[in-house]
């Protein structure tokens, strides 16, 4: 996020969530549950105004209340808006009513933070697209706040998701929304892997006949029927094609292992996308127990890799990468200290690199159809980028938290395999400046989120004064930043 901001975005997100809880549900004859929505407007002069659904009049949207009722006639150029639910999209309101997304654009609000997407078919990310198309910068709330919003809106989201499913199932042949859902020239259904289809069919949790299974693949955009002919779409061939790279060079994944003795082993995974996570994990499990934990005086063999993190990272890379970058494949590179998963393309908009680096990225994906397939096959949970798994698994194994970087082409996620890897990742000049106890403290700190000095002291067997000296030295070296003040002060690694 921009350092030029005169407000703390996290605080405004939290405030919007609190305001949301005051929402007043309107009486409806159609049985629909109204969402709880909170909105916060930060004006260029730093003043802040809030609104929630139904605050001034039953049924009024929070954004409408802020823009049209509390600021009618006021200039809002350059303001920032925080809304817990995706603003309704053009066409979602009965004419002549304007949608909230249109009102935001007309008010010349420069950037919007959105809590969660609205799955209702009348919105379904179109509100986000309208904002971005009209020059509004869009961010998403942090993942933990998104979860809080979803919990509060559980009834609304269940109903909205049901309406979305009914809308998608209504036509006999869904309209392709992108080239990836159109028939792939040169591909035929006979070119699909029976193993991949059987695996997918066995994992979706429903007993389907062959005809019903084909119909499911058509509805989900993986097959196209024309008369008696069935042809896979690009997505379908990517997921289930016997040799996807024959027609889609950007498909697949390349694996490389650098062994401690200088030897190297490579393997190309050109199989159907749905099979790659299991194939890669089997290969790595056979090769990786060579790692040693050198954070202790006595060397000891460690488990080859925290596979729950690796698996989540690989599935994220396959699902969320930019498949419109031709010829660029995903990579997994393993060394004695790290496993790096490389995914072509930057983070999917409007997820920011800052959110990824803080492991607070929101639940959003670039390729929802792929997420649908992996989720249906129980290979991926939820719609997020694995932030919860990364945090919890790293802490459980006592490992540094994974680190995201973008090199201009690839989004790289580095997974650390031992505590000392956090030291090795520092610049040599900085390592030389750290004492033995400071290195030990740094290694522990990298496995945590934000911590207090008392927690650091307890974990590193130091007194409070020494702990603060270490932490302040880390700040001086630009390794750590201070959050808050007074008794609530916390220290967090700069990512």
C-alpha positions as CSV (number, residue, x, y, z in Angstrom):
1,X,0.0,0.0,0.0
2,X,1.1,3.5,-0.7
3,X,3.3,5.1,1.9
4,X,1.7,8.5,1.0
5,X,-1.5,7.6,2.7
6,X,-2.3,9.8,5.7
7,X,-4.4,7.1,7.4
8,X,-3.9,3.5,8.4
9,X,-5.8,1.2,6.0
10,X,-6.0,-1.6,8.5
11,X,-7.6,0.6,11.1
12,X,-10.2,1.8,8.5
13,X,-10.9,-1.9,7.5
14,X,-11.5,-2.8,11.2
15,X,-13.7,0.3,11.6
16,X,-15.8,-0.7,8.6
17,X,-16.3,-4.2,10.1
18,X,-17.5,-2.7,13.4
19,X,-19.9,-0.3,11.6
20,X,-21.2,-3.3,9.6
21,X,-22.5,-4.9,12.8
22,X,-25.0,-2.1,13.3
23,X,-26.7,-2.8,10.0
24,X,-30.5,-2.9,10.1
25,X,-32.2,-5.6,8.0
26,X,-35.2,-4.6,6.1
27,X,-38.5,-6.5,6.0
28,X,-38.8,-8.5,2.7
29,X,-41.6,-10.5,1.2
30,X,-39.4,-12.6,-1.0
31,X,-37.6,-14.3,1.9
32,X,-34.2,-12.9,0.9
33,X,-31.7,-12.2,3.7
34,X,-30.2,-8.7,3.5
35,X,-26.4,-8.5,3.9
36,X,-24.8,-6.6,6.8
37,X,-22.6,-3.9,5.2
38,X,-20.5,-1.2,6.7
39,X,-18.7,1.6,4.9
40,X,-16.1,4.2,5.9
41,X,-15.2,7.3,3.8
42,X,-11.8,8.9,4.3
43,X,-11.8,12.4,2.8
44,X,-8.6,14.2,1.5
45,X,-8.6,16.4,4.6
46,X,-8.4,13.4,6.8
47,X,-11.9,13.5,8.2
48,X,-13.8,10.3,8.4
49,X,-17.5,9.4,7.9
50,X,-19.2,6.1,8.3
51,X,-22.5,4.5,7.3
52,X,-24.2,1.1,7.5
53,X,-27.0,-0.6,5.6
54,X,-30.4,0.9,6.6
55,X,-28.9,3.6,8.8
56,X,-31.0,6.5,7.6
57,X,-33.7,4.6,5.6
58,X,-34.8,1.0,5.4
59,X,-33.0,-0.8,2.6
60,X,-30.5,1.9,1.7
61,X,-27.1,0.6,0.9
62,X,-24.2,1.8,3.0
63,X,-22.3,3.4,0.1
64,X,-25.5,5.2,-1.1
65,X,-26.0,6.5,2.4
66,X,-22.5,7.8,2.6
67,X,-22.3,9.4,-0.9
68,X,-25.9,10.6,-1.6
69,X,-27.4,11.2,1.8
70,X,-24.5,12.3,4.0
71,X,-22.5,14.1,1.2
72,X,-25.0,15.2,-1.4
73,X,-23.5,18.1,-3.3
74,X,-20.1,17.7,-1.6
75,X,-16.9,17.2,-3.6
76,X,-15.4,13.8,-2.8
77,X,-12.6,13.9,-5.4
78,X,-9.6,11.9,-4.1
79,X,-11.4,10.3,-1.2
80,X,-11.0,6.7,-0.2
81,X,-13.8,4.3,0.6
82,X,-13.8,1.1,2.7
83,X,-16.9,-1.2,2.1
84,X,-17.3,-4.6,3.7
85,X,-19.2,-6.0,0.7
86,X,-18.5,-5.6,-3.1
87,X,-20.5,-2.5,-4.3
88,X,-23.4,-3.5,-6.4
89,X,-22.7,-3.5,-10.2
90,X,-24.3,-1.6,-13.1
91,X,-27.7,-3.2,-13.8
92,X,-28.1,-4.6,-10.4
93,X,-30.6,-1.9,-9.3
94,X,-33.9,-1.3,-11.1
95,X,-33.7,1.7,-13.4
96,X,-33.4,4.6,-13.0
97,X,-31.5,3.8,-9.8
98,X,-27.7,3.8,-10.2
99,X,-25.6,1.1,-8.7
100,X,-23.2,1.8,-5.9
101,X,-20.2,1.1,-8.2
102,X,-21.5,3.8,-10.6
103,X,-22.0,6.3,-7.8
104,X,-18.5,5.7,-6.5
105,X,-17.1,6.4,-10.0
106,X,-19.3,9.5,-10.4
107,X,-18.1,10.8,-7.0
108,X,-14.5,10.6,-8.2
109,X,-13.4,8.5,-5.3
110,X,-9.9,7.5,-6.1
111,X,-9.5,4.1,-4.3
112,X,-11.8,1.5,-2.7
113,X,-11.0,-1.2,-0.2
114,X,-13.6,-4.1,-0.6
115,X,-14.2,-6.7,2.1
116,X,-15.6,-9.6,0.2
117,X,-17.0,-10.3,-3.2
118,X,-20.7,-10.5,-3.6
119,X,-21.5,-14.0,-5.2
120,X,-25.1,-12.9,-6.2
121,X,-25.3,-13.3,-10.0
122,X,-26.4,-9.7,-10.3
123,X,-23.0,-8.6,-9.0
124,X,-20.4,-11.5,-9.0
125,X,-17.3,-9.3,-9.3
126,X,-18.9,-7.0,-11.9
127,X,-18.8,-4.2,-9.3
128,X,-15.0,-4.7,-8.9
129,X,-14.6,-4.7,-12.7
130,X,-16.6,-1.5,-13.2
131,X,-14.5,0.3,-10.6
132,X,-11.2,-0.9,-12.1
133,X,-12.3,-0.2,-15.6
134,X,-13.1,3.4,-14.7
135,X,-9.7,4.1,-13.0
136,X,-10.6,3.4,-9.4
137,X,-7.8,1.6,-7.5
138,X,-9.3,-1.5,-5.8
139,X,-7.8,-3.3,-2.8
140,X,-9.2,-6.2,-0.8
141,X,-9.5,-6.4,3.0
142,X,-7.1,-8.6,4.9
143,X,-8.0,-12.3,5.1
144,X,-8.8,-12.4,8.8
145,X,-11.2,-9.5,8.4
146,X,-12.8,-11.2,5.4
147,X,-13.4,-14.3,7.5
148,X,-15.2,-12.1,10.1
149,X,-17.4,-10.6,7.4
150,X,-18.3,-14.0,6.0
151,X,-19.2,-15.3,9.4
152,X,-21.5,-12.3,10.0
153,X,-23.1,-12.7,6.6
154,X,-23.4,-16.5,6.5
155,X,-27.1,-16.6,5.8
156,X,-26.9,-14.0,3.0
157,X,-23.9,-15.7,1.3
158,X,-25.6,-19.1,1.3
159,X,-28.6,-17.7,-0.4
160,X,-26.5,-15.7,-2.9
161,X,-24.4,-18.7,-3.8
162,X,-27.5,-20.7,-4.4
163,X,-28.9,-18.0,-6.7
164,X,-25.5,-18.0,-8.5
165,X,-25.6,-21.8,-9.0
166,X,-29.2,-21.7,-10.3
167,X,-28.3,-19.0,-12.7
168,X,-25.3,-21.0,-14.1
169,X,-27.3,-24.2,-14.3
170,X,-30.2,-22.6,-16.1
171,X,-28.9,-22.6,-19.8
172,X,-28.3,-26.0,-21.4
173,X,-25.0,-24.7,-22.8
174,X,-23.4,-21.9,-20.8
175,X,-22.0,-19.0,-22.7
176,X,-18.2,-18.9,-22.8
177,X,-17.0,-15.9,-20.8
178,X,-13.3,-16.1,-22.0
179,X,-11.2,-17.8,-24.5
180,X,-10.3,-20.4,-21.9
181,X,-13.9,-21.6,-21.9
182,X,-14.1,-21.9,-25.7
183,X,-13.4,-25.0,-27.6
184,X,-9.7,-25.7,-28.1
185,X,-8.7,-26.0,-31.7
186,X,-7.0,-29.3,-32.3
187,X,-8.3,-31.0,-29.1
188,X,-10.9,-33.7,-29.0
189,X,-12.5,-35.4,-26.0
190,X,-10.6,-38.6,-26.9
191,X,-7.4,-36.7,-26.0
192,X,-8.4,-36.4,-22.4
193,X,-6.7,-38.6,-19.8
194,X,-8.9,-41.3,-18.4
195,X,-6.8,-41.4,-15.3
196,X,-7.3,-37.7,-14.7
197,X,-11.1,-37.9,-15.3
198,X,-11.4,-40.9,-13.1
199,X,-9.5,-39.2,-10.3
200,X,-11.6,-36.1,-10.5
201,X,-14.9,-38.0,-10.7
202,X,-14.0,-40.1,-7.6
203,X,-13.1,-37.0,-5.5
204,X,-16.1,-34.7,-6.2
205,X,-18.2,-36.4,-3.5
206,X,-21.2,-37.2,-5.7
207,X,-22.1,-40.4,-7.5
208,X,-22.7,-39.4,-11.1
209,X,-23.5,-41.5,-14.2
210,X,-21.3,-41.0,-17.2
211,X,-24.0,-38.7,-18.8
212,X,-24.3,-36.7,-15.6
213,X,-20.5,-36.4,-15.3
214,X,-20.3,-35.0,-18.9
215,X,-23.1,-32.6,-18.1
216,X,-21.2,-31.4,-15.0
217,X,-18.0,-30.8,-17.1
218,X,-20.1,-28.8,-19.7
219,X,-21.7,-26.7,-17.0
220,X,-18.4,-26.0,-15.4
221,X,-16.8,-24.8,-18.7
222,X,-14.5,-27.8,-19.3
223,X,-16.3,-29.3,-22.2
224,X,-18.3,-27.9,-25.1
225,X,-21.1,-29.9,-26.8
226,X,-22.0,-29.2,-30.4
227,X,-24.5,-31.7,-31.7
228,X,-23.0,-35.1,-31.0
229,X,-19.5,-33.8,-30.8
230,X,-17.8,-33.0,-27.5
231,X,-14.7,-30.9,-27.4
232,X,-12.6,-29.8,-24.4
233,X,-12.2,-26.2,-23.8
234,X,-8.7,-24.8,-23.0
235,X,-9.5,-25.1,-19.3
236,X,-10.7,-28.7,-19.8
237,X,-7.6,-29.7,-21.7
238,X,-5.4,-27.9,-19.2
239,X,-7.0,-29.9,-16.4
240,X,-7.6,-33.3,-18.0
241,X,-5.6,-33.4,-21.3
242,X,-3.3,-36.4,-21.7
243,X,-0.5,-34.0,-22.9
244,X,-1.6,-30.5,-22.2
245,X,1.7,-28.9,-23.3
246,X,1.3,-30.2,-26.8
247,X,-1.4,-27.5,-27.3
248,X,-0.8,-25.2,-24.3
249,X,2.9,-24.6,-23.9
250,X,2.4,-22.7,-20.6
251,X,0.9,-25.7,-18.9
252,X,2.6,-28.0,-16.5
253,X,5.3,-27.5,-13.8
254,X,9.1,-27.9,-13.7
255,X,10.8,-29.4,-10.7
256,X,14.4,-28.9,-9.7
257,X,16.3,-30.3,-6.7
258,X,19.8,-29.0,-5.8
259,X,21.4,-31.6,-3.5
260,X,24.0,-30.6,-0.9
261,X,26.8,-32.5,-2.8
262,X,26.3,-30.2,-5.8
263,X,24.3,-32.7,-7.9
264,X,21.0,-31.7,-9.4
265,X,17.9,-33.6,-10.4
266,X,15.1,-32.2,-12.7
267,X,11.7,-33.4,-13.6
268,X,9.1,-32.0,-15.9
269,X,5.4,-32.5,-14.9
270,X,3.6,-32.3,-18.2
271,X,0.6,-34.3,-17.0
272,X,-3.0,-33.1,-16.6
273,X,-3.1,-30.2,-14.1
274,X,-5.4,-32.0,-11.7
275,X,-2.8,-34.8,-11.2
276,X,0.3,-32.6,-10.7
277,X,0.1,-31.9,-7.0
278,X,0.1,-35.6,-6.0
279,X,2.8,-36.5,-8.6
280,X,5.1,-33.7,-7.4
281,X,4.6,-34.5,-3.7
282,X,5.4,-38.2,-4.3
283,X,8.6,-37.2,-6.1
284,X,9.7,-34.7,-3.4
285,X,9.0,-37.1,-0.6
286,X,11.3,-39.6,-2.1
287,X,14.1,-37.1,-2.5
288,X,14.0,-34.5,0.3
289,X,14.9,-36.2,3.6
290,X,18.5,-35.1,3.0
291,X,17.9,-31.8,4.8
292,X,19.6,-31.2,8.1
293,X,18.6,-28.8,10.8
294,X,21.8,-26.9,11.7
295,X,20.1,-24.6,14.2
296,X,21.3,-27.0,17.0
297,X,24.8,-27.7,18.1
298,X,24.3,-31.4,17.1
299,X,23.2,-31.9,13.5
300,X,20.0,-33.8,13.2
301,X,18.1,-35.0,10.2
302,X,14.8,-33.2,9.8
303,X,11.7,-34.1,7.9
304,X,12.2,-33.3,4.2
305,X,9.8,-30.4,4.0
306,X,6.6,-29.1,5.6
307,X,4.4,-30.7,3.0
308,X,1.2,-29.0,4.0
309,X,2.8,-25.7,3.1
310,X,4.4,-27.0,-0.1
311,X,1.2,-28.6,-1.3
312,X,-0.8,-25.4,-0.6
313,X,1.8,-23.3,-2.4
314,X,1.9,-25.5,-5.4
315,X,-1.9,-25.6,-5.8
316,X,-2.0,-21.8,-5.4
317,X,0.6,-21.5,-8.1
318,X,-1.2,-23.8,-10.5
319,X,-4.6,-22.2,-9.8
320,X,-3.8,-18.5,-9.5
321,X,-1.1,-18.0,-12.0
322,X,-1.5,-15.9,-15.2
323,X,-2.1,-18.4,-18.0
324,X,-2.1,-15.6,-20.5
325,X,1.7,-15.4,-20.3
326,X,2.6,-17.8,-23.1
327,X,5.4,-20.3,-22.6
328,X,5.9,-19.5,-18.9
329,X,5.4,-22.6,-16.6
330,X,5.3,-22.9,-12.9
331,X,8.5,-24.0,-11.1
332,X,9.4,-25.7,-7.8
333,X,13.1,-25.4,-6.8
334,X,14.3,-27.2,-3.7
335,X,17.6,-26.7,-1.9
336,X,18.9,-27.9,1.5
337,X,17.4,-24.8,3.2
338,X,14.4,-23.7,1.0
339,X,11.7,-24.7,-1.4
340,X,10.8,-21.9,-3.8
341,X,7.5,-22.1,-5.8
342,X,7.5,-19.8,-8.8
343,X,4.2,-18.7,-10.4
344,X,4.0,-16.7,-13.6
345,X,2.4,-13.3,-13.2
346,X,1.9,-10.8,-10.4
347,X,-0.7,-11.3,-7.7
348,X,-4.2,-11.3,-9.1
349,X,-5.8,-7.9,-8.9
350,X,-6.7,-6.4,-6.5
351,X,-4.6,-8.5,-4.2
352,X,-1.4,-6.5,-3.3
353,X,2.1,-7.8,-2.9
354,X,2.1,-6.0,0.5
355,X,-0.8,-8.2,1.7
356,X,0.9,-11.3,0.4
357,X,4.2,-10.4,2.2
358,X,2.3,-9.8,5.4
359,X,0.5,-13.2,4.9
360,X,-2.8,-11.3,5.1
361,X,-3.8,-11.7,1.5
362,X,-7.6,-11.7,0.9
363,X,-9.7,-14.5,-0.5
364,X,-9.7,-13.9,-4.2
365,X,-8.6,-15.8,-7.3
366,X,-7.6,-15.1,-10.9
367,X,-9.0,-18.3,-12.3
368,X,-12.3,-19.2,-10.5
369,X,-13.0,-22.2,-12.8
370,X,-9.7,-23.8,-11.9
371,X,-10.4,-23.1,-8.2
372,X,-13.8,-24.7,-8.7
373,X,-12.2,-27.9,-10.1
374,X,-9.5,-28.1,-7.4
375,X,-12.0,-27.3,-4.7
376,X,-14.5,-29.9,-6.1
377,X,-11.7,-32.5,-6.1
378,X,-10.9,-31.6,-2.5
379,X,-7.4,-30.5,-3.4
380,X,-7.9,-26.9,-2.3
381,X,-9.9,-25.4,0.5
382,X,-11.8,-22.2,0.4
383,X,-10.9,-19.5,-2.2
384,X,-7.9,-17.9,-0.5
385,X,-4.2,-18.0,-1.1
386,X,-3.3,-20.3,1.8
387,X,-2.5,-17.6,4.3
388,X,-3.9,-19.6,7.2
389,X,-2.0,-22.8,6.2
390,X,1.2,-20.9,5.8
391,X,1.0,-19.2,9.2
392,X,-0.2,-22.2,11.2
393,X,2.1,-24.9,9.6
394,X,5.2,-22.7,9.8
395,X,4.5,-22.0,13.5
396,X,3.8,-25.7,14.2
397,X,7.1,-26.8,12.6
398,X,9.0,-23.9,14.2
399,X,10.0,-22.6,10.8
400,X,10.3,-19.0,9.5
401,X,7.2,-17.8,7.8
402,X,7.1,-18.2,4.0
403,X,8.2,-15.1,2.0
404,X,6.7,-13.7,-1.2
405,X,8.6,-11.7,-3.8
406,X,7.8,-10.6,-7.3
407,X,10.7,-10.4,-9.8
408,X,8.8,-8.8,-12.6
409,X,7.7,-12.1,-14.3
410,X,7.3,-14.6,-11.5
411,X,5.6,-14.4,-8.1
412,X,8.0,-16.3,-5.9
413,X,7.1,-18.0,-2.6
414,X,10.1,-19.1,-0.5
415,X,9.4,-21.8,2.0
416,X,12.0,-22.3,4.7
417,X,12.9,-25.9,5.6
418,X,14.8,-25.2,8.8
419,X,15.2,-22.4,11.4
420,X,18.7,-21.5,10.2
421,X,17.5,-20.8,6.7
422,X,16.2,-17.4,8.0
423,X,19.8,-16.5,8.8
424,X,21.1,-17.7,5.4
425,X,18.5,-15.6,3.7
426,X,20.0,-12.4,5.1
427,X,22.7,-10.4,3.3
428,X,26.2,-11.6,4.5
429,X,27.0,-8.1,5.7
430,X,24.0,-8.1,8.0
431,X,24.7,-11.6,9.3
432,X,28.2,-10.5,10.4
433,X,26.7,-7.7,12.5
434,X,24.6,-10.1,14.5
435,X,25.8,-11.8,17.7
436,X,25.0,-15.4,18.4
437,X,22.1,-14.6,20.7
438,X,20.7,-12.0,18.1
439,X,20.8,-14.7,15.4
440,X,18.9,-17.1,17.6
441,X,16.4,-14.3,18.3
442,X,16.1,-13.5,14.6
443,X,15.5,-17.1,13.7
444,X,12.6,-17.3,16.3
445,X,11.2,-14.0,15.2
446,X,10.9,-15.1,11.6
447,X,8.4,-17.9,12.6
448,X,6.1,-15.4,14.3
449,X,3.8,-12.6,13.3
450,X,3.8,-9.4,15.3
451,X,5.2,-10.0,18.9
452,X,5.7,-8.0,22.1
453,X,9.1,-7.6,23.6
454,X,8.0,-9.7,26.6
455,X,7.2,-12.6,24.2
456,X,10.6,-12.3,22.6
457,X,12.3,-12.3,25.9
458,X,10.5,-15.4,27.1
459,X,11.2,-17.3,23.8
460,X,14.9,-16.4,23.7
461,X,15.7,-16.7,27.4
462,X,16.6,-13.1,27.7
463,X,15.6,-10.4,30.2
464,X,13.2,-7.6,29.0
465,X,16.0,-5.1,28.6
466,X,18.1,-7.3,26.4
467,X,15.0,-8.2,24.4
468,X,14.2,-4.6,23.7
469,X,17.9,-4.0,22.7
470,X,17.8,-6.8,20.2
471,X,14.5,-5.6,18.7
472,X,15.6,-2.0,18.5
473,X,18.8,-3.2,16.8
474,X,16.8,-5.2,14.3
475,X,14.8,-2.0,13.6
476,X,18.1,-0.1,13.0
477,X,19.1,-2.8,10.5
478,X,15.7,-2.4,8.8
479,X,14.8,-6.0,9.5
480,X,11.9,-5.2,11.9
481,X,9.3,-2.4,12.2
482,X,7.5,-1.2,15.3
483,X,3.7,-1.3,15.4
484,X,1.7,0.7,18.0
485,X,3.0,2.4,21.1
486,X,3.1,2.0,24.9
487,X,2.2,-1.3,26.5
488,X,0.6,-2.5,23.2
489,X,3.8,-2.0,21.1
490,X,4.6,-5.0,18.9
491,X,7.5,-5.8,16.5
492,X,7.0,-7.3,13.1
493,X,9.4,-8.4,10.4
494,X,9.6,-6.1,7.4
495,X,8.6,-8.1,4.4
